[in-house]
Amino acid sequence: MRKLLALLLAVCVWVGLAVQPAQAAFSFDVLTPCGQSEAFQKRLNDEISAFEDRLSNFQAGTPQYQYLQHKIETTKARFSKYANSSLLCGEDGLPHLISDGRWDHAGEFIIPSLLFLYIAGWIGWVGRSYLRAIRKDVDEAYTKEIIIDVPLALQCMLTGFIWPLAALQQFGSGELTAPDNEVPVSPR
C-alpha cells in the first residue's frame, strides 16, 4: 500500500511539474477606442431603435412618451461619454476596463479603487470612533450600540474624514493597537 501511495504521489508531482502554468495575455489588438468601434456603434443604434419602437406605441405628450424620450436622450449622452473617453471596446461593443497599472488608464481602475478604500476606511473609522466613545459610559454602552446616539454619531462621522491622518497619529502614539497582555490567546 505504501508503494502504491508513493507511486501515486510521484505521478502527481510529475504531472504537476510537467504542466505549464497558464499565462493571461493582454493585447490591445483586440480592443479599439469606443468611438471607432463598429460593434459599439451597432449597440448604440440597437438601443436607440428599441426605444423608438416602443415610442411609437404612445401618443406625444403622455408620461410614457416623455419617459422614453428621456431614456433616448440619456442613452445617447452615455454612449457619447464612452465614445469621447479613453475607454477601449472589445468585439462585443462593450467598454473594457484596463487594470494592469498603466497610468494612462488610471481613471478606469486605480482612482475608483483608491476612492473605495478611502470610503470603506472612513466607515470603519467612524464605527470604531463611535464604539470607543460610548465605551466611556459603561452603564449605557450596550444601549447605545442598539439605539444610536445620533449627535455623537454625527460628530464621529464629521471628524472621520481625516481618518488616514488620525490612524497614523494613533499608530505613532501606540493607541491604535492593543498591548499584547490585552489580547486573548487560545489555550490550544
Secondary structure, DSSP 8 states (H G I E B T S, - for coil): -HHHHHHHHHHHHHHHHHS--------TTT-EEGGG-HHHHHHHHHHHHHHHHHHTTS-TTSHHHHHHHHHHHHHHHHHHHHHTSS-EE-TTS-EE---S--GGGTTTTHHHHHHHHHHHHHHHHHHHHHHHHHTTSTTTHHHHHHS--HHHHHHHHHHGGGHHHHHHHHHHHT-SS--GGGS-----
